[in-house]
Amino acid sequence: MTIVFLAVMIGVGLYTRKQASSVEGFVLGGRAVGPWLTAFAFGTSYFSAVVFVGYARQFGWKYGLSSAWIGIGNAVIGSLLAWLLLGKRTKLMTQHIESRTMPDFFGTRFADQGLRIAASIIAFVFLIPYTAGVYKGISTLFEMGFGIPYEYCVIIMAILTAVYVILGGYKATAMNDFIQGIIMLFGIVAVIVAVIAAQGGLSEAVSKLSVLPADGSTEPGSGGFTSLFGPDPWGLLGVVVLTSLGTMGLPQMVGKFYSITDESAIKRGTVISTIFAFIVAGGCYFLGGFGRLYEPVVENGKIAFDSIVPAMLVTLPDILIALVVLLVLSASMSTLASLVLTSSSTMTLDLIYRDKKSLPGEVEEGTIDDIVSEKIERRKVVVMRVLIMFFIAISLLIALNPPTFIAQLMGISWGALAGAFLAPFMLGLYSRSITTASVWACFIWGVGLTLVNMLLGNPINPINCGAIAMVGGFPVVWIVSLFTKKLPKNVVETIFECYK
């Protein structure tokens, strides 16, 4: 099953390689990707082994069945609200100002190419720990399912992902995401049914969970693992905010809206993406809530949260273990493909080959043919392919010696990226009064808070720190915009013409 799956992924890369010869085709699929492919690309990039192996298990252990609220938040805020708030406006504005990446959007929308460079560096640096977390998650499952050493799993994953992304670019990624999404939908339902059946049914599993004591206690039922909001409602809220609101500020997620065909496709994509998120995220976190019914591995006196899923699945029939491996492989490869494509395109287009773009409302010197020749376009695609290998190699080195649990890797990555990008990107789509200085301030806020917290030994949990960075970005942008110089009115009006 695994060999067939991997052969199909490579086959799609070969099939779509002709459409990846130009920058627009390689990065955005020619801006002509339909609602089903875009919705599944959004969902499969959202949910990976980080969720299935890392987040759902760690937070299922900590919050019990109330961790299902995280999945609900992911569907309602991370998918439905993201599509409603960003889908149409992102598509129209980025096409109007000819933006191909999120850093390019900042540079053109706020008339400062320094923002473009800073954003591309932030994106490249902080996508690496997230990618490493994805590698670690899938490799843990492969080690359990096939007995292949962790190191070999990571290397094989890296090579296979690189092959089909390098061959076919975004179109190959989107088509594979659709196939992988179907596997994820069927896989998560089958696994939930099997795991709960192994515990004697839903009511029996809930009953077992309800009598478990809290950590450090012997009193039956003191854990509160079956209560509505669990033993730590505020901690649960922080996870909901980080994993749900964060999608609106991540380059690899927002980029999906750049490539969708038209407004009608956005409406259909909204429904498809939300249903997908309810099933996959809701199912993952619901399943994770039963993690305490299994014995995890204890390393150096601490629970190895990433071992909980293998402990839950190792007793299942071989055919279901195979399905789980394919489920997590699908989720992980789709996310990895999105991450490496985003990183390589950002580095190429926003650092190495920065086009001399005129501001909206200004007169260009020469035509686009004078500035970007076909030869340079082909060279950019080659550079992006080389950088894909470079990015994979760096994240591979981290994955081979991961510094912390999967969930913390993702918390650092999402906190810095969404803390820096979320507020200025969203407000930049809606408000004419956002200033260039306020965007710089938010970049400093999001990255600075994450780094200071990390250097001090994480006095604030990385998950909660990430949530604070995201939410705090909005008042930072608003307050700084009140006291700093506005962009020229004619430039702003020209940018917002796309909504008329």
N, C-alpha and C positions, 0 to 999 in steps of 0.2 A: 504493500500500500504506500509506504513512504517513497520507494523508488519511483512508482508511477506518479505520485504527487510531484516530486522534484523534476521528473522528466517533463511534465505538463508546464511547470513554471519556466523551465528553460525554453520549451517550445514556443510559449507565448512571447518570450523575449526575441526569439528568432523571427517570429511572425510580424512583430511590430517594429523591427529594426529600421525599415525604410522610412517610417514616420519620425524617426529620431535623428534625422540628418541635419535639421536646423535647430537653432536655439529655442525658437517658439515651440517646435514639435517635441524636442527633448525635455524641456522644462514644464510645459503646460499642455502638451498634447494638442497643440494648435488651437487652444481655447475652444474646443469643440467636443468635449466629453459629456455624455448624456447623464440624466439624473440617477439612473441605477448605478452606473459605474462610479459616479462622484459620491453618492451616498454611501456606498460600500467602501470606497476608498477612505472617506472620512471616518467611518466606523472602525474599519480594521486598523487604520493608523492610530486611532484613539486607544483601542484595547489590544494589549499584547501580553506577552508572558509577564510583564511587569504587573499587570492587573491580576492575571490568573494565578500566577505562582507567588508573587510578592504581596501586592496590596490586599487582594481578597483574603489571603490566608492570615497575614499579620493583623489586619483589622477585624477579620472574622474572629480571630483568637481574642482580641482585645475587647470588642464590642458585642460579640455574639450575633444573634439574629438581627439586631438593630443595624448591623453593617449593611443590610439591604437598602437602607436609606441612601447610602453612597451611590449604589447603582441607580436608584430612582433619580437622585440629583444629577448624575451623569446624563441620564436620558432627557430630563426636563430642562436643565440649565446647559449642560455641556453639548447637547445635540439640538433639541427643539429651539431653545432661546438663541443659541449661536447661529443657527440658520436664519431665524426670524430677524435678528438684529444685524447680522453681518452679511448674509448671503447676497441679497440684491445690491446693497450699497457697495460692497467690496468688488463685485463683478463689474458694476458700472464705472466706479471711479478708477480702478486699476486699469481697465481697458482704455478709459479716456486719457489718463496721463501716461499710458504705455509703460506701466509698471509690471515687472515680471517676478519680483521678489518683495518680501516685506521690507528689507532695508532700502530697496529702491523706492518703495512707497514713501518711507520717511524722508528720504533725500529730496524727492520731487514735491510731495505734498507740503513740506515745511521749508522748501527752498534753501536747503543746507546739505551739501554733499558730505560734510563732516558727519552728519547724522547717519548717512548711508554707510559710511566706513565703520563707524562705531557699532551700529546695529549688526553689521555682517560679522564683526569680530565677536560680539556677544553671542550671536546665534551659533557660530562655529564652535566656540569654546564650551558653551553650556549644553549643546546637543550631545556632546561626547559622553558625559556620565549617564545620560538617559539611554544611549545606545548600548553602553556597557551593561546596564541593568537588564536590557532586553536579552542580550547574549547570555547572561548568567541564568536568567529564568528558563529559557528554552533548553539550555545545556543540562540543567538540573533534571529536567524531565527525560531527556535523552539518556542520561546516565542511568536513570531508574528503568526505563523501558527496554533498552538494548544492552546495558552493561558496558557501554562505550565510555572510556575515561572522559571526564569533563573537558580537558584541554582539547582533545580531538573534536569533540562536539562543537566547541566554540569556533575552531578553525574551519570545519566543514560548513557551518552556518554562514560564516563570513564569505567564503569563496562562492557558495551558491547564490547568495543574495547579490554579490557584486556582479556575477555573470549576467543575470537577467536584467538588472537595472542598467548596466553598461550597454547591453545590447539594445534594449527598447525604450529606455527613458521613462517618462511619465505614463505614456499609453500602456506600456508593458506592465508598469506598476498598477495602474487602474484596473486592467483586465485581470491580472492575477489577484488583486484585492477582491474582485467580485467572486472568483472561484474560492478564494480563501474564506470569504465571508459566509458563503453557503456552508462550508465545512464547519465553521465556528457555530453557526445557528443550530445545525443538527447535533454537533458534538456536545455543546453545553447542555442541551435538553437531555440527551442520552446519559450523560455523566450524572446529572442531578438525580434522574430517576434511579440509576444504578446505585449510587452512594446512599440515598435515602432508603432504598429497598434493603440494602445490606444492614441498615440499622433497625430494621423491623417496621419500616413505614414512617410516614411523616409525624404522626402523633406520638409514636414511640421515641423517635429521634428528638422531638421537642421536649418530651417528658424527661429524657436522660439529661438534656442540656439544662433544664430548669432547676435540677437539684445540685448542680455543680457549685462548689464554694468559690468565693473570690480568692484571688492570689494572696497567699499568706494567711488564709482563714481556713477553718475546718467546719464552719457552720453550713449545712446543706442549703442550697438555694441563695446564698448570700452574694453570688456573682452577678445576679441580675441579667444573665445572658439571654433571657427570653423576654425581657421587658421592652416596652415600645421604643425607648431611646437609649437603652443599654446602660452600663455602669458609669459612662463618662460622656454625657451629652455634648459638652463644650468641645471636647477633643474630637468627637464625631463630627461636629459642625465644621471644625477646621479641615478635616479630611474632605468633606463634601465640597467646601469652597475651593480647596486646592485642585481637586480632581475634576471639578465641574466648570468652574469659572475659568480655569487655566487654559482650556482649549481655545478660547477666544483671543489669546495672546501668543499662541505658539505658531511659528512660521510654517511648520509642516502641516498644521491643521487649516489655518487660514488660506494657505495656498490652494486648497481644493476649490475655493470659491472663484479663484482667478480663472480656472480652466473650464468651468461649466458652460454649456452652450448658450442658454438664454433664461429669461425670467420665468417662463412656464416650467422649465426644467428645475429651477430652484424650488418652486412650490411642491413639485412631486418629490424632489430630493429631501425636502424637510420631513415629509411624512415617512419616507422609507428609512432615513437615518435615525429618526426617533424610535421607530418600532425595533430596528436593529439594536439600538442601545438598550432599550428596555429588556430585551431577551438576553443579550450577551452580558451586559454589565450587571443587570438585576440578577441574572442567574449565577454569575461568578461570585458576587458578594453574598447572595443567599446561601450558596453552597459553602462559602468560606465560614459562615456563621456556625457550621457544625464541626469546625476544625478541632475543638477541644474534646471531641469524642474519640480522637486518635492520638497516639503517642508520637510527639515530635522528637527529633534528634536534639540532644543537649550538648553544646560545645563550649568548653571553658566556663561551665556553670550558667550559660545563657541558652535560651531556646533558639534554635536555628529555624526561624520562621519559614525560610525558603524550603525546608524539608517537610512541611506539613502536607502539601499537596501530594508528593510521592507516598507519604504514609497513608493518605486517604485512598489512593488509587492502586497501590501495589496488590491489594487483595482482589481487585476486579478481574474478570475474565480477560484473556489475552487480547481478544478482539476489541474490547472496550479500552484497554490500555493503548492499543494501536490508534484508536479513534482520538483518544486524549492527546497522544503525541502529535497527531496530525492537526488537531485543534490548536494546540499551543504553537506548533510549527507555523501554521497558517497565520495566526495572530502576530507572531514575532517577525516573520519574514516580511509581512506587509508593513509593519511599523518600521523595521530596519530599512526597507526600500525607501520609504517616505523620508526618513531621517537623513540617509546618505545623499539622496537626491537634493533635498533642501540645502544641506550643507555645501555640497559641491557647486550647486548653481549660485548660491550666495557668494561664495568665495570667488568664483569665476566672474560673475557679472557685476559684483559690487566692490571687489578689491583689485582684481587683476585686469579686467577689461571694463573699466567704467566708461560707458558711452558719454559723450559730451552732450548732455540733454539740456535743451533750453527750458526755462520755466514756462508753465502755461501762461499765455497772454503775451509772451515775448516773441520776437521774430527770430526764427532759426536762420543760421548762416549755412546755406546749402541744404540739400535734401537728405533723406535717410540713406539714399544710395551713395551719396558722397561720403557719409560717415561710416556706415557699416557695409562693407562689401561681402559678397558671398564667401570669399576666401576666409575672411576674418570670422564669419559665422561658423564655418566648419572648424576653424581652429578653436573657437570657444567650446564647441561640443567635445573636441578631443581633450582639452584642458579639464572640462568637467568630468570626463571619464577617468582621467588620471587622478583627479582629486577624490573621486569616489573611492578608489583603492587606498589613497592616503588616509582618508577619514576612517575607513574600515580598519586599517592597520592600527591607528592610534587607539580607537575604542576597543579593538581586540586585545591590545596590551593591557588596558585597564581591566577588561573582563577576565583575563587570565590571573589577575591578582586584585580582585575587587576589594575596595576599602571598607565597605559597609553593606548592610542589607539592601536588597533591591529597592524597597520602599524609600529608603533614605537617599539613594542615588537619584531616584525620580524626583523626590522632594527638592533637592538642591537644584536640579535642572529646571523643573517647572517653575520653582520660586523665582529664580533669577530671570528666566526668559519672560514669563508672563508678568512678573513684577515690573520689568522694564518696558515691555511692549504693549500690554493689554490696554491700559488707560489711554495713552496717546493714539494708538491705532483706532480704537472704538470711537473716541471723542473726535478724532481727526476726520472720521467719516460723517459725523453729524454736525459738528460745530464749526462755524467760521472764525471763532474768536480764540482758538487754541494757538499759542505762540511757539516759536522754535525753541525758545529758552525753557519752556515748560516740558518739552520733550526731552531735552538734555537733563533736566532735573529728575525726570522720572527714570531715565536710564541709570543715573547715579543712585537713585533711591533703591530700585529693584536689585541691581547688581551689588551695590554697597551693603545693603542689609543682609543679603545672602552670604556674602564673603566675610563680613565682620562676625556674623553668627557662627560661621564655620571655623574661623580662626580662633574664636574664643572657646571652642570645644562644644558648640551647639547648646548654649544655655537655654535657648528656645528650641524646642523640637523642630527639625527641618521642615516637617509637614506644616506645623502651625506658622513657622516663620515664612514659608512660601505663601500661605493664605494671607498673612498680614501684608506681605509685599504687594500682592495683587490688589487687594482692597484699598490699601493705603495709596496706591498710585493715582487714584481718581482725585482725592483732595489735593495731592501734590500738583497735578497738572492744572487743576482749576485755580488754585491759589496763585501759583506762579504766573499763570496766564493773565490774572488780574493786574499784575504789577510790571509786566514786561511788554516790549514793543510788539505790536501786531504786524502781521504780514500786509503788504500792499493790497488795497481793496480790489484792484483790478485782477491781481493774480488769484486771489481767493475766489472771486466771482467766476473766473474762467474755469477753475477747478470744479466748482459746484454746478456748472452748467449741465453736467452729465445727468443730474437728477430731474431736470425740467422735462 
